């Protein structure tokens, strides 16, 4: 899962008979549907392609237009069990294959989050080398996000992720925060909330496939996108062609406690960053050894528990502060490490009195502590809470926090804290998908991934017979392929597969590239 802002963030119809062949599987995937699914009009709809910019201030739309992409709205049922009822629209973008003579097909993209993905085609074409011009690249905003029936609960933050903090008082504050987020969603027009789930997003994706006139689609998903891709493959077997799953979620662990178990990887990444910062003590002044830098981090977190740090216009307490290293530790690249060191230099100053944030930190704190991107967090939580229920008693989470605090004092309280799913106004309508099947996917995973830890990729690999996995050894990075991480071994093998359709004969390992 990508909990911060999403990374980087097709052709006309075939014969109607090819579309009609999809109805039986669709009907079986939608509980309560009529024998033929009642979905024919959705699969055979005509897409009206248009420019992507929605106005002069729409940077995403403008960048898509400049890249030559076009956009369309795909009509889908809100409730697949009642296809004749209320509808919503799913926003997609298409960057058509420029090498039409060697076109391979359409590829749906998802960068994780869950978050919007309509912006992804131009960025992904730049990553895909010689394969890029041979695909129609399709960005799709999942329902509840971006331009696809977005949910906005008017949150005071763009993310639900908070630490339980240093003290019992901090924990109570985190519980109140989670309760408030859920209550805000309960007060909105919540008619859509019961129907927001990964299973329905997968159904939407298959309608998109049919509306594009494709018998099969290729797929490239990272983080949460690996969960969506594996759910789609299970619900609609045989519909995926070339499939890349980058930094995978263990499907059995998906749900409100998805951060549980990530604390060890984050602790190791924090220690690696501390060693990097210690070598640059003359620049950052956080400590001359790894231990000294880690002690500075602990001192700053404790100070924020005693009294929120005044950083420019923001008050940063121990519930919020730990999100900053969690976010920046998604990669071990020097630019991110430097940004985290700059952030802690500001926090250390703020522990003694008001301090001004760097431009980078100001943007991070705006995401964390203002409602400017409320729709992102609202829509993301609607999917996670709509997929699986959370324990309703906060004391369960307090006990989990306390049992992990000693081993992981910084990230344990974040990984096991309370989130709004514990108070969500609706319960999931369907059980989680039991993912599995012979999907010949190419998987990518880094051993030091701090978001979807390496063991999750191994678990999904075991559940998908026929898949192959490229392991990036010794790198603390999430979604190395989609991030464009500097490793020719990873990028080269993925792009060769996308170009030829041939999986490696066996799993491969790539060494770090510095």
C-alpha positions as CSV (number, residue, x, y, z in Angstrom):
1,X,0.0,0.0,0.0
2,X,1.1,3.5,-0.8
3,X,-0.2,5.6,2.1
4,X,1.1,8.9,1.0
5,X,0.5,10.6,-2.4
6,X,0.3,8.1,-5.2
7,X,3.5,7.3,-7.1
8,X,4.3,9.6,-10.0
9,X,1.0,9.5,-10.0
10,X,-7.6,2.2,-25.6
11,X,-8.8,1.4,-28.7
12,X,-12.3,1.3,-30.2
13,X,-14.7,-1.7,-29.8
14,X,-14.3,-5.2,-31.2
15,X,-17.3,-7.3,-32.2
16,X,-20.2,-7.4,-29.8
17,X,-20.0,-11.2,-29.6
18,X,-16.6,-10.9,-27.9
19,X,-18.1,-8.6,-25.3
20,X,-21.2,-10.8,-24.7
21,X,-18.9,-13.8,-23.8
22,X,-18.0,-12.0,-20.6
23,X,-21.5,-12.0,-19.1
24,X,-21.6,-15.4,-17.3
25,X,-18.4,-14.8,-15.3
26,X,-19.5,-11.3,-14.5
27,X,-22.8,-12.5,-13.2
28,X,-21.2,-15.1,-11.0
29,X,-18.9,-12.4,-9.6
30,X,-21.8,-10.1,-8.6
31,X,-24.0,-11.4,-5.8
32,X,-27.7,-11.4,-6.5
33,X,-27.2,-10.6,-10.2
34,X,-29.6,-11.9,-12.8
35,X,-28.6,-15.0,-14.9
36,X,-27.1,-12.9,-17.7
37,X,-25.7,-10.4,-15.3
38,X,-27.9,-7.6,-16.6
39,X,-24.7,-5.8,-17.5
40,X,-24.8,-5.9,-21.3
41,X,-25.5,-2.2,-21.7
42,X,-22.4,-1.4,-19.6
43,X,-20.1,-3.7,-21.5
44,X,-21.3,-2.5,-24.9
45,X,-21.4,1.2,-24.1
46,X,-19.8,3.7,-26.5
47,X,-17.0,5.8,-25.0
48,X,-16.9,9.5,-25.8
49,X,-13.3,10.4,-25.8
50,X,-12.5,14.0,-25.0
51,X,-9.8,16.3,-23.8
52,X,-8.7,15.6,-20.2
53,X,-8.4,19.1,-18.7
54,X,-11.4,20.1,-16.7
55,X,-10.4,23.7,-16.5
56,X,-7.6,26.1,-16.5
57,X,-6.3,25.0,-13.1
58,X,-6.4,21.3,-13.8
59,X,-2.7,20.4,-13.9
60,X,-3.4,16.7,-14.2
61,X,-5.7,17.1,-17.1
62,X,-3.4,19.6,-18.8
63,X,-0.4,17.3,-18.6
64,X,-2.4,14.4,-20.0
65,X,-3.6,16.6,-22.9
66,X,0.0,17.8,-23.6
67,X,1.1,14.1,-23.7
68,X,-1.5,13.3,-26.3
69,X,-3.9,11.4,-24.0
70,X,-7.6,11.4,-24.2
71,X,-10.2,10.9,-21.4
72,X,-13.6,9.2,-21.1
73,X,-16.2,8.4,-18.5
74,X,-17.3,4.8,-18.2
75,X,-20.8,4.2,-16.7
76,X,-21.1,1.4,-14.2
77,X,-23.7,0.3,-11.7
78,X,-23.3,1.6,-8.2
79,X,-24.5,-1.8,-6.9
80,X,-23.6,-4.8,-9.2
81,X,-26.4,-6.8,-7.6
82,X,-28.9,-4.2,-9.0
83,X,-27.5,-3.3,-12.4
84,X,-30.8,-1.5,-13.3
85,X,-30.4,0.9,-10.4
86,X,-28.3,3.9,-9.8
87,X,-25.1,4.4,-11.9
88,X,-21.8,6.2,-11.3
89,X,-19.0,7.0,-13.8
90,X,-15.4,5.8,-13.7
91,X,-12.9,8.2,-15.2
92,X,-10.2,6.7,-17.5
93,X,-7.5,8.2,-19.6
94,X,-5.9,6.6,-22.7
95,X,-2.5,7.2,-24.2
96,X,-2.8,5.3,-27.4
97,X,0.0,3.2,-28.8
98,X,2.2,5.3,-31.0
99,X,3.6,2.1,-32.7
100,X,0.2,1.0,-34.1
101,X,1.9,-1.5,-36.4
102,X,3.2,-3.5,-33.5
103,X,0.4,-2.7,-31.0
104,X,0.3,-5.4,-28.2
105,X,-3.0,-4.3,-26.5
106,X,-4.4,-2.2,-23.7
107,X,-2.7,-2.0,-20.3
108,X,-4.5,-0.8,-17.2
109,X,-2.3,1.0,-14.7
110,X,-2.6,1.4,-10.9
111,X,0.0,3.0,-8.7
112,X,-1.3,2.0,-5.3
113,X,-2.6,4.0,-2.5
114,X,-5.4,3.3,-3.0
115,X,-5.3,6.5,-4.9
116,X,-6.2,8.1,-8.3
117,X,-4.4,6.7,-11.3
118,X,-5.7,8.6,-14.3
119,X,-2.5,10.6,-14.5
120,X,-0.2,7.6,-14.9
121,X,0.0,6.8,-18.7
122,X,2.6,9.4,-19.7
123,X,4.8,8.6,-16.8
124,X,4.6,4.9,-17.3
125,X,5.4,5.2,-21.0
126,X,8.6,6.8,-20.0
127,X,9.5,3.8,-17.8
128,X,8.6,1.1,-20.2
129,X,11.4,1.5,-22.8
130,X,10.7,0.0,-26.2
131,X,7.5,-1.6,-24.9
132,X,5.8,1.7,-24.0
133,X,4.8,2.8,-27.5
134,X,3.2,-0.6,-28.2
135,X,0.5,-0.4,-25.6
136,X,-2.6,1.7,-25.2
137,X,-1.9,2.8,-21.6
138,X,-5.1,3.2,-19.5
139,X,-5.2,5.2,-16.3
140,X,-8.3,4.5,-14.2
141,X,-9.4,6.3,-11.1
142,X,-10.9,3.7,-8.8
143,X,-14.4,4.4,-7.5
144,X,-14.4,6.8,-4.6
145,X,-11.2,8.5,-5.8
146,X,-10.1,11.2,-8.2
147,X,-12.7,11.7,-10.8
148,X,-14.6,8.5,-10.2
149,X,-17.5,9.3,-7.8
150,X,-15.1,10.8,-5.3
151,X,-15.9,10.6,-1.6
152,X,-15.1,13.7,0.4
153,X,-15.7,13.6,4.1
154,X,-14.1,17.0,4.7
155,X,-11.3,15.6,6.7
156,X,-8.7,17.9,8.4
157,X,-6.0,15.6,6.8
158,X,-5.3,13.8,3.6
159,X,-4.4,10.6,5.5
160,X,-5.8,8.4,8.2
161,X,-2.4,7.2,9.3
162,X,-1.4,8.3,12.8
163,X,0.8,6.9,15.5
164,X,-0.8,5.9,18.8
165,X,2.0,8.1,20.3
166,X,4.1,7.9,23.4
167,X,1.6,7.9,26.2
168,X,-1.9,6.9,27.1
169,X,-3.0,10.4,26.6
170,X,-1.5,10.4,23.1
171,X,-3.4,7.1,22.4
172,X,-6.7,8.7,23.5
173,X,-6.0,11.6,21.2
174,X,-5.4,9.2,18.2
175,X,-8.7,7.4,19.0
176,X,-10.6,10.7,19.0
177,X,-9.0,11.6,15.7
178,X,-10.0,8.2,14.1
179,X,-13.6,8.6,15.5
180,X,-13.8,12.1,14.1
181,X,-12.7,11.0,10.6
182,X,-15.3,8.2,10.6
183,X,-18.0,10.5,12.0
184,X,-17.4,13.0,9.2
185,X,-17.9,10.2,6.6
186,X,-21.1,9.2,8.4
187,X,-22.4,12.8,8.1
188,X,-21.7,13.0,4.3
189,X,-24.1,11.7,1.7
190,X,-23.1,8.1,2.4
191,X,-25.2,6.3,-0.2
192,X,-22.1,5.2,-2.1
193,X,-20.1,3.9,1.0
194,X,-21.7,0.4,1.1
195,X,-20.6,-0.2,-2.5
196,X,-17.0,1.0,-2.3
197,X,-14.7,-2.1,-2.2
198,X,-11.9,-3.7,-4.2
199,X,-14.3,-6.3,-5.5
200,X,-16.5,-3.6,-7.0
201,X,-13.4,-1.8,-8.4
202,X,-12.4,-5.1,-10.0
203,X,-15.9,-5.3,-11.5
204,X,-15.5,-1.7,-12.8
205,X,-12.2,-2.7,-14.3
206,X,-13.8,-5.5,-16.3
207,X,-16.5,-3.2,-17.6
208,X,-13.7,-0.9,-18.7
209,X,-12.1,-3.8,-20.5
210,X,-15.4,-4.6,-22.3
211,X,-16.1,-1.0,-23.1
212,X,-12.6,-0.7,-24.6
213,X,-13.4,-3.7,-26.8
214,X,-10.6,-5.8,-25.4
215,X,-10.9,-9.6,-25.0
216,X,-8.0,-9.4,-22.6
217,X,-6.1,-6.5,-20.9
218,X,-2.6,-6.3,-19.6
219,X,-2.0,-4.8,-16.2
220,X,0.7,-3.0,-14.3
221,X,0.0,-2.5,-10.6
222,X,2.1,-1.5,-7.6
223,X,1.4,-1.7,-3.9
224,X,-2.4,-1.7,-3.4
225,X,-2.5,-2.2,-7.2
226,X,-1.1,-5.7,-6.7
227,X,-4.0,-6.5,-4.5
228,X,-6.5,-5.1,-7.0
229,X,-4.8,-7.0,-9.8
230,X,-4.8,-10.3,-8.0
231,X,-8.5,-9.9,-7.0
232,X,-9.3,-9.1,-10.6
233,X,-7.4,-12.2,-11.8
234,X,-9.3,-14.3,-9.3
235,X,-12.8,-12.9,-10.0
236,X,-12.2,-12.8,-13.8
237,X,-9.8,-15.7,-14.7
238,X,-8.4,-15.6,-18.2
239,X,-8.9,-11.8,-18.7
240,X,-5.4,-10.7,-18.0
241,X,-2.6,-10.9,-20.5
242,X,0.9,-9.5,-19.5
243,X,0.8,-8.7,-15.8
244,X,3.3,-6.9,-13.6
245,X,2.8,-6.8,-9.8
246,X,5.3,-4.5,-8.1
247,X,5.7,-4.7,-4.3
248,X,2.8,-7.0,-3.4
249,X,0.3,-7.0,-0.7
250,X,-0.3,-10.4,1.0
251,X,-4.1,-10.8,0.2
252,X,-4.6,-12.5,3.6
253,X,-3.3,-9.5,5.4
254,X,-5.2,-6.8,3.5
255,X,-7.6,-4.7,5.6
256,X,-7.6,-2.1,8.3
257,X,-4.6,-3.6,10.1
258,X,-2.5,-3.6,6.9
259,X,0.4,-1.7,8.6
260,X,0.8,-4.4,11.2
261,X,4.1,-6.1,10.6
262,X,5.7,-3.2,8.8
263,X,7.5,-1.9,11.9
264,X,10.6,-4.1,11.5
265,X,11.3,-3.0,8.0
266,X,10.8,0.7,8.9
267,X,13.1,0.3,11.9
268,X,15.8,-1.1,9.7
269,X,15.3,1.6,7.1
270,X,15.4,4.3,9.8
271,X,18.7,2.9,11.1
272,X,20.1,2.9,7.6
273,X,19.1,6.5,7.2
274,X,20.6,7.4,10.6
275,X,23.9,6.0,9.4
276,X,23.7,8.1,6.3
277,X,22.9,11.2,8.3
278,X,25.7,10.6,10.7
279,X,28.2,10.7,7.9
280,X,26.9,14.1,7.1
281,X,26.8,15.5,10.6
282,X,28.5,18.6,9.5
283,X,25.5,19.4,7.3
284,X,22.6,18.2,9.4
285,X,23.9,18.2,13.0
286,X,21.7,15.3,14.1
287,X,24.6,13.2,15.5
288,X,28.0,11.9,14.6
289,X,27.0,8.2,14.9
290,X,24.0,6.2,14.0
291,X,23.1,5.8,17.6
292,X,23.3,9.5,18.2
293,X,21.0,10.2,15.2
294,X,18.5,7.7,16.4
295,X,18.6,9.2,19.9
296,X,17.9,12.6,18.3
297,X,14.8,11.1,16.6
298,X,13.6,9.6,19.9
299,X,14.2,12.9,21.7
300,X,12.2,14.8,19.1
301,X,9.3,12.4,19.2
302,X,9.2,12.6,23.1
303,X,9.3,16.4,22.9
304,X,6.3,16.4,20.6
305,X,4.4,14.2,23.1
306,X,5.0,16.7,25.9
307,X,4.0,19.7,23.7
308,X,3.2,19.9,20.0
309,X,6.0,21.4,18.0
310,X,5.3,24.7,16.4
311,X,6.6,24.3,12.8
312,X,5.5,27.4,10.8
313,X,1.7,27.3,10.8
314,X,1.5,23.7,12.0
315,X,1.3,22.1,15.4
316,X,3.0,18.7,15.2
317,X,2.3,16.2,18.0
318,X,3.6,12.7,18.5
319,X,0.6,11.2,16.7
320,X,1.4,13.1,13.5
321,X,5.2,13.4,13.6
322,X,6.0,9.7,13.0
323,X,4.2,9.8,9.7
324,X,7.0,12.0,8.3
325,X,9.8,9.4,8.6
326,X,7.3,6.6,7.6
327,X,6.5,8.5,4.4
328,X,10.1,9.4,3.5
329,X,11.4,5.9,4.2
330,X,9.6,4.6,1.1
331,X,13.0,4.8,-0.6
332,X,16.7,4.9,0.2
333,X,17.5,7.4,-2.5
334,X,19.7,10.3,-1.4
335,X,17.1,13.0,-2.2
336,X,14.6,11.5,0.1
337,X,17.2,10.8,2.8
338,X,18.2,14.5,2.6
339,X,14.6,15.6,2.9
340,X,14.1,13.5,6.0
341,X,17.3,14.9,7.6
342,X,16.2,18.4,6.8
343,X,12.8,17.6,8.4
344,X,14.4,16.4,11.6
345,X,16.7,19.3,11.8
346,X,13.6,21.5,11.7
347,X,11.8,19.4,14.3
348,X,14.9,19.5,16.6
349,X,14.8,23.3,16.4
350,X,11.1,23.3,17.1
351,X,11.5,21.3,20.2
352,X,13.3,24.4,21.7
353,X,10.9,27.0,20.1
354,X,9.0,27.8,16.9
355,X,10.8,26.9,13.7
356,X,10.1,27.4,10.0
357,X,9.7,24.3,7.7
358,X,11.6,23.7,4.5
359,X,9.5,24.0,1.4
360,X,9.5,20.2,1.2
361,X,8.4,19.7,4.8
362,X,5.7,22.4,4.4
363,X,4.1,20.3,1.6
364,X,4.4,17.2,3.7
365,X,2.7,18.8,6.7
366,X,0.0,20.4,4.6
367,X,-0.8,16.9,3.4
368,X,-0.8,15.6,6.9
369,X,-2.4,18.4,8.9
370,X,-4.8,20.3,6.5
371,X,-7.9,19.3,4.6
372,X,-6.5,20.5,1.2
373,X,-6.4,16.8,0.0
374,X,-9.3,15.5,2.1
375,X,-10.7,13.5,-0.9
376,X,-7.6,11.4,-1.0
377,X,-7.8,10.1,2.5
378,X,-11.6,9.9,2.5
379,X,-11.7,7.8,-0.7
380,X,-8.8,5.6,0.4
381,X,-10.4,4.8,3.7
382,X,-13.7,4.1,2.0
383,X,-12.0,1.3,0.1
384,X,-10.0,-0.2,3.0
385,X,-12.9,-0.1,5.4
386,X,-15.3,-1.3,2.8
387,X,-13.1,-4.4,2.2
388,X,-12.8,-5.7,5.7
389,X,-14.0,-4.8,9.2
390,X,-11.8,-3.7,12.0
391,X,-12.0,-4.5,15.8
392,X,-14.5,-2.1,17.3
393,X,-12.8,-1.9,20.8
394,X,-9.9,0.6,20.9
395,X,-8.5,-1.3,23.9
396,X,-7.6,-4.2,21.5
397,X,-5.3,-1.8,19.7
398,X,-3.9,-0.3,22.9
399,X,-2.8,-3.8,23.9
400,X,-1.3,-4.4,20.5
401,X,0.6,-1.2,20.7
402,X,1.9,-1.9,24.1
403,X,3.1,-5.4,23.1
404,X,5.2,-4.0,20.3
405,X,6.4,-0.7,21.8
406,X,9.6,-2.0,23.4
407,X,10.8,-3.8,20.3
408,X,9.8,-0.9,18.0
409,X,9.4,2.4,20.0
410,X,9.0,4.6,16.9
411,X,7.0,2.6,14.4
412,X,5.2,0.0,16.6
413,X,2.7,2.6,17.8
414,X,2.0,3.6,14.2
415,X,1.7,0.1,12.9
416,X,-0.8,-1.1,15.5
417,X,-2.7,2.1,16.2
418,X,-6.4,2.8,15.7
419,X,-7.8,3.9,12.4
420,X,-11.2,5.1,11.2
421,X,-12.3,1.6,10.1
422,X,-12.9,0.8,13.8
423,X,-15.8,3.4,13.8
424,X,-16.8,3.2,10.1
425,X,-20.5,3.8,9.5
426,X,-21.1,0.8,7.2
427,X,-19.9,-2.8,7.3
428,X,-18.4,-4.7,4.4
429,X,-21.0,-6.3,2.2
430,X,-18.8,-9.1,0.9
431,X,-16.0,-11.2,2.4
432,X,-12.4,-10.7,1.2
433,X,-11.5,-12.5,-2.0
434,X,-9.6,-15.7,-1.6
435,X,-6.9,-14.9,-4.1
436,X,-5.3,-17.7,-6.1
437,X,-5.0,-19.3,-9.5
438,X,-2.5,-19.9,-12.3
439,X,-1.8,-16.2,-13.2
440,X,1.5,-16.0,-15.1
441,X,2.5,-12.7,-13.6
442,X,5.9,-11.1,-13.3
443,X,6.4,-9.9,-9.7
444,X,8.9,-7.4,-8.4
445,X,9.9,-7.0,-4.7
446,X,12.6,-5.3,-2.7
447,X,13.9,-7.1,0.4
448,X,13.8,-3.8,2.4
449,X,10.4,-2.6,1.3
450,X,8.9,-0.6,4.2
451,X,5.3,-0.5,3.0
452,X,4.4,-3.9,1.6
453,X,7.1,-5.9,3.2
454,X,9.0,-8.6,1.3
455,X,7.2,-11.4,3.1
456,X,3.9,-10.2,1.5
457,X,5.4,-10.6,-2.0
458,X,6.6,-14.1,-1.2
459,X,3.1,-15.0,0.1
460,X,1.3,-13.8,-3.1
461,X,4.0,-15.5,-5.2
462,X,3.0,-18.8,-3.5
463,X,-0.7,-18.1,-4.2
464,X,-0.1,-17.5,-7.9
465,X,1.3,-20.6,-9.5
466,X,3.0,-19.8,-12.7
467,X,4.2,-16.4,-11.5
468,X,7.9,-15.4,-11.5
469,X,9.5,-13.0,-9.1
470,X,12.4,-10.5,-9.4
471,X,13.9,-9.8,-6.0
472,X,15.9,-6.6,-5.6
473,X,18.3,-7.5,-2.8
474,X,19.5,-5.0,-0.2
475,X,17.3,-2.0,-1.1
476,X,15.0,-0.1,1.2
477,X,12.5,0.9,-1.5
478,X,8.8,0.5,-2.2
479,X,7.6,-0.2,-5.7
480,X,11.0,-0.1,-7.4
481,X,9.8,-0.6,-10.9
482,X,7.0,2.0,-10.9
483,X,9.1,4.4,-8.9
484,X,11.8,4.3,-11.5
485,X,14.4,3.2,-9.0
486,X,17.9,3.1,-10.3
487,X,18.3,-0.6,-11.1
488,X,18.9,-1.7,-14.7
489,X,18.5,-5.3,-13.8
490,X,14.9,-4.8,-12.5
491,X,13.8,-2.4,-15.2
492,X,15.4,-4.4,-18.0
493,X,13.7,-7.7,-17.1
494,X,10.3,-6.1,-16.6
495,X,10.5,-4.2,-19.9
496,X,11.7,-7.3,-21.8
497,X,8.7,-9.2,-20.4
498,X,6.3,-6.4,-21.4
499,X,7.8,-6.4,-24.9
500,X,8.0,-10.2,-25.6
501,X,5.5,-11.7,-23.2
502,X,8.0,-14.2,-22.1
503,X,8.5,-14.7,-18.3
504,X,11.9,-15.6,-17.0
505,X,12.4,-19.4,-16.7
506,X,12.9,-19.0,-13.0
507,X,12.9,-16.4,-10.2
508,X,15.7,-13.9,-10.4
509,X,17.6,-11.8,-8.0
510,X,19.0,-8.3,-8.7
511,X,21.9,-6.7,-6.8
512,X,21.8,-3.1,-5.6
513,X,23.1,-0.5,-8.2
514,X,24.8,2.5,-6.8
